[in-house]
Amino acid sequence: MPKNTVPRSRRASAPKTNTTTKPAAELPDWATKTPSECDYYLEMCRGGSDPQPCETVNMTRAEYLELKNRLAKMRGYKAAREVEHAA
């Protein structure tokens, strides 16, 4: 084995992604419906019987929709905007 090479068994593998997509009929409501005139934010809470927010990220509607579509893709759903164009 040449110097400065990492054996194949010790190389970092690429992150696994969901390569199958679920049909539009199986999409959950959150992936297809977004109420307007709302405040949009991402929030992380501490667990327990009385969860308290420990970090909040305010965002625009466009940012929220982008994150939501990315999450849908990560979970194997066709993103909502793709379904709209496919219909």
Stockholm file with secondary structure:
# STOCKHOLM 1.0

chainA/1-87         MPKNTVPRSRRASAPKTNTTTKPAAELPDWATKTPSECDYYLEMCRGGSDPQPCETVNMTRAEYLELKNRLAKMRGYKAAREVEHAA
#=GR chainA/1-87 SS CCTTCCCGGGSCCCCCCCCCCBCGGGCCHHHHCCCSSCCEEEEEECCSSSCCEEEEEEECHHHHHHHHHHHHHHTTBCCHHHHHHHC
#=GC SS_cons        CCTTCCCGGGSCCCCCCCCCCBCGGGCCHHHHCCCSSCCEEEEEECCSSSCCEEEEEEECHHHHHHHHHHHHHHTTBCCHHHHHHHC
//
